[in-house]
Structure formats: structure tokens, C-alpha cells
């Protein structure tokens, strides 16, 4: 009699609440993961905290990681729990229960995922508008500008006025013009700290992409197009400038470095270059500052770039009388 009752007792054993178990494990893992992401991982996330744009992008990545980690851990927790508790046992030849669906689970999944997606859409739209596109080029007439953008004909240290910098892409160099310093052009880029900067990005030949990585600025450089982007450097130091658009055989070598310096150091640097270029005739050889240029119509560009020290493609890509190499530009 006792033997016949044993199976009945075993069969009547209460099944544990698996949902509670899974939720408890997931909650602990999710809290730990989010705390690690926010307090430990965040300071090391790209692109860093060198500018207002970079900090904004780092914060955006952190928010997405904090939201995504619980979702990912929820899937992993369920699979891990299922493998441990519901795996096929030795000698078990029975079919599993015919589960066809669970309305509560489906409704919860659709609701939660929809809220996450819509929340990220609203968050992304807000971040796109308030910090003026998070550093991305917004075309010649930006819809949104950061507060405090005041552009004047001249720039002096200590002022809150915006510094205008034109980034010009050409196979395979970047040059920079400063209209507030007589339109002088350089092959190096220095920016003053805590100063709003308004980039005007364009190209002289093919499509390039101006990417000042640590500043969180990336804008397409298209020929005949003035692409505007804003940034405010917040930390002193060096940053990398790369072309992020395949632009020819030496695309991988089209990078250099810029520096964020104090306002007085920038003023001395810019003034000294302006004085030097005025003395050696470079300023006179350069075309007047404009938002875009057509090198085929400006014969003095090659001569000016040669004085700047840009040889090869940058100085002689568009040949003419000043170079003694007639013919049309040819990309290798």
C-alpha cells in the first residue's frame, strides 16, 4: 500500500514558481550590470569628455547601454534557467507539455519593448535638437543652434563670441581657414578651450568626411556644399582628425592631430600665422574666404598651398600655370 502511494505523493509535489525565480535572478543581475555601466564603464566610453558634444554622445551611449543591458540579461537569464531546470533528463522519453502561447507574457513583452523603443525615439529626438545635432553637420543653414552662438568679424581671448573655422578636405589633406584672422589657412588645427566653435566643412574634389573624434564632431565634406557643425571644447589636449569617407587610394593616410589650448595660446598661434602668411605672400595668393570653392576657377590655389607646405595631391592636384604641369586632375 505504501509503495503504491509513493508515486502519487511525488506526482503531487508542488511545482516551484519559476517566474518568480527567473525574475529574482534577472533583477539582481540587471541592477548590478546597470550600476557597473553607469559608474564604472561610462567614464571610458567613446568619444570621451573633451567637448560638450563628446560628453553628450557619451551620455547617450550610457543611456542606451543602461536600457539594453536588462533586456539582454533577461533573455540570457531565461535561457540559462531553462537549460538548468528544463533540460531533458536521462531516461526521460516523454513529450513536453503542448504550450501554444501565453497571452500575459505576449502582452507584457509587446508593451515593454514598445515603451523602450518609443522612449529611445523621444530621447534621441530631444538629444538631436537641444545640443544642435550632437556635433553632426547640419547643412549650410542649421535648423538648431546651441545657445550662445554669437559670430563677430573678429575674435579675441576672453570673449564669448564664436570662433569660425573652415575645414577643407582635399585628396589627401585637411586644411583650415580662419576668417576672423584675415582668412589665413593652416595645415594644423588649434582651438581655444571653453569657446564655442562653428565649423564650416567643405571639399575641393571628392566627398570626404571631417571627423574630430575626441571632440564628437563629424560632418560630411562635399564639394560645393557648406556643412555647418558646432562644438565647445572643454578640456585641454590633443584630438585626432580623420577622413571618415573613402576618398581614394590614400584615404587611410588622411588624418592629422589638433590641439585644444588656452585662449591666449590660441590667440598667439593664430596671430603669428596670420602675420607670417601676410609677410610671405600666402594671404595675397589665397582666394577670398568663401563657404565653398571651385579649384578649377582659382588658379592661385596651388601656389598658396605650396607656400603652406602642402605638396603632392594637396598642392598640385589641380595643375595650372603656377605648377608648370598642364592637364586635368587625375586620381591615382
N, C-alpha and C positions, 0 to 999 in steps of 0.2 A: 504494500500500500504506500509506504514511504517512497519507494523507488518510482512509483507511477506519479507521485505528486511533484517530484523534483523538476521535471521539465516544465510543468505548469508554473511553478514558482519562478523559474528562470525566465520563462517567456513573459511573465507579468512584471518583470523588473522595470522600473520607471526609466524611460529614456532621458538622458540629460538635456538641458535646454541649450542646444548647440548655438542658437542665435545669440544668446547672452554671452556664451563663451567666446565666440568669434568677435563680437562687438567689444568685449573687455580687452582681448588681446590687441585688437586693432586700435582702440582708443589709447592704450599705453604707448604703442609704437608710434602712432601719429603725433602725440604730444611731444615725445622725445625727439622725433625727426624734425618737427617744426621748430622746436627750441634750438636744436643744433643748426638748422638752416639760418634762422634769424640772427642768432648771437655769435655763432662760430664761423659759418660759411660766408655770410653776407659781406664782411669786410674784404674778402678775397675774390668776390665775383667780378667779372669784367663789366664795363671797361675801367672800373676804379672810381675814384672820387676827386679827380683832378679838376673838374669843372662842374657847373650846375647841370649841364646835360648828362655828363657821365654819372653823377650821383642820382639823377632821375632815372636813368636807364638801369643802374644797379638796383635801385629800389623796385623798379618794375619787374626785374628778373626775380628778385626776392619774393615779391607778392605772388608771382606765378608759381614759384617753387613751393611756397608755403601752402598754396591751394592744391597743387598737383600731388604733393607727397602723400597726403591722406588717401587720395583716390588710388594711387598706385599701391600703397600699403594695404588698402582694403582688398584689392584683387589678390595680392600676394598672400595675405593672411588667409583668405578663403581657400585658396589652392593648397596652401601648406596644411591647413586644418583638415581639408578633405583628404589629402594624401595620408595623413597620420590616422585619422579616425574612420574613414570610409573606404579604405583600400580593400582589395579582395584578400580575404584570409585564406590560409592553407586549408584545403578540403571544402571550401565554400563553393558550391556549384549552383546555388540558387540565383535567379534573376533579381535585380534590384527593383524597388517599388516603381510602378509606372507613373512617374511625375510628369505632368503635362503643362504645368505653369502655376504661378503664384501671383495673383492679382496685386497683393500688397507689395511684394518685392518689386514687381514691374513698375507699379505706380511710384514707389519710393525712388527707384533708380532713375526714371524719367524726370521726376521732379528735381532731384538733387543735381543731376548732370545739367539739366536746363538752367537751373539757378546759377550754377558755376559758369556756364558758357555766357549767359546774359550778363552776369556780374563782370566777367572779364571784358566783355564788349563795352560795357559802360565805363569801366575803369580805363581801358585803352583809349576810348574816345576822349575822356577827361584829360589823360596824360598827353594826348596828341595836341589838344588845344591850349592848355594852360602853360606848359613850358615851350610853346611855339614849335611843336613838331619834334621835340626831343633831339634837336640838332640837325634834322634832315633838311635837305634843300627843298624849298617851297616855291620854286619858280621865281620869276622876276618881280612879282607882286605878291608877297606873303599875305595869306589870309589872317594869320595870327602872328603877333609880335610879342615878345616878352615886354614886361613893363620896364620903363626907364630907358627906352631906346630914343636917344636924342643925338642926331647926327649934325655936326657942325663942319665948317670949312677947314678948321684947324683943330689939332688935339694937343693938350698939354697935360703933364703929370698932375695928379690930384683931382682932375676934373671927373665928373660922372658922365661925360659925353662918350658916345660910342666911337670906337676905333673901326675904321673901314679898311678891310684887307681884301684884295682881289687875288684869288688863287687861279693860276692859269696852267692848264695841262697841255703838254705837247710831248710828242714822242722823243725822248722818254725822260722828261724832267718836269718838275714843278717850279714855277717862278711866282713871285708875289709882288704886287704893286700896292703902294700906299698913297692914295690920292690926297690925303691930308698932309703929306710930306712931299709935295711937288710932283706926285705921280712916279716917284722913284721905284725901281724894280730890283728885286734881290733874288738870289737863289736860296737864301736861308730865311727862316720864319721865326721871329721872336714876337711874343705877345706880353703885354703888361698884366700883372695879376690884379684881380678884383675890378676888371674893366670890361664892360660889355663890348663884344666884338661882332661885327657884321661882315660875314664872308660873302663875297660875290664870286661864284665859281663858274668858270667857262673853259673852253678848249680852243686850240688853234688848228687842230687837224681832225683826229678821230674822237670817239667817245671815250672819256676817261671817267674816273670816279675819285673825288677827293675824300680821303678817309684819314682824319686825325684821330687815331684810335683812342688814346687816353683822354682826349677831350670829348669823346662821344659825338663827334661831328662827321657826318658822311653825306655828301651831296654829289650828284652826277655832274660831270663836266662835259657838256655838249657844245659842239661848235655852233656859234651863232646864238647861244642861249645864256642868259644871266640867271644863275641859280643861287638864291639867297639862303643863308643859314646863319643862325645866331648861337653864340656861346659866351659864357663868362668864366674865364679861368679862375680857379680858387686855390690852387697850390702851385708853388714854385717847382720847377724841374723840367725834365726832358720828355717829349712825346714823339711818337712815330707818325709820320705822314706816308701813306701808301696810295698807290693807284689800285682801286678795287674793281676795275673793269678791264677785261682782257683787251689790250690795245696794240698788240704787235709782238714781235719776237723778243724785245727786251722789256716786256711788261713786268716781269719778276724783279727787274733791277730798278724799277721806277719808284723809289722810296728815298726819303731822307728824314732828318730829325728837326724838330722845332724845340723852342725853349720858352717856358714861362718865366719871366724875370720881373723885377720890381719896376714900378712906373718910371723912376728916374733912370734906371739902367736902360729901359726901352727907349726913353727919350734921347739918351746919349747915343745909343746904337743907331736909331733912325736918322738923327740929325747928322751924324758922322757920314753915313752912307749917302744921304742927300747931298751933302757938301762935296763928297768925293765924286759923285756922278755928275754934279754940275761942273766940277773942275775938269774932268777928263772928257766931257762932251757927251756922256751917255744920256743924260736927261734931254739934251737937244736932239739926239738921234732917235729917242723913243717917240712913238706916236702919242698924241694927246690921250689922256686917260679916258677910257670908254668902257661901257659894260661888256661889249664884245668887240672882236677884231677880225678882220679879214686879211690874213697874211699875204695873200696874193695881190692885194692892193696897197700894201705898205712896204715899200722897197727897203726902208731903213731898219726893219726888224732884225735881219740877220746881222747887220753891223752893230746894232745895240747889244744883241745877245753875245756877240763875240767879245765885246768890251766887258760884259758881265762875267765872262769866263765860261760860257756855255758853248762847247764845241760839239762837233758831230751832229746828231739829229736836231738837237735844240737850236744850235746857232746857224746851221746850214741846211736844215731840212727844206726850207723854201729858198732855192737858189735865186740868184739875180746878179746884177752888175756889181754889187758890193762884195760878192764872194768870188766872182770870176768863174762860176760854174753854171752855165746856162742850162735850161731844161726844166721839166716839170718834176715835182717831188715824187720820189719813188720810195716806198717802204720795202725794206729787205724781206 
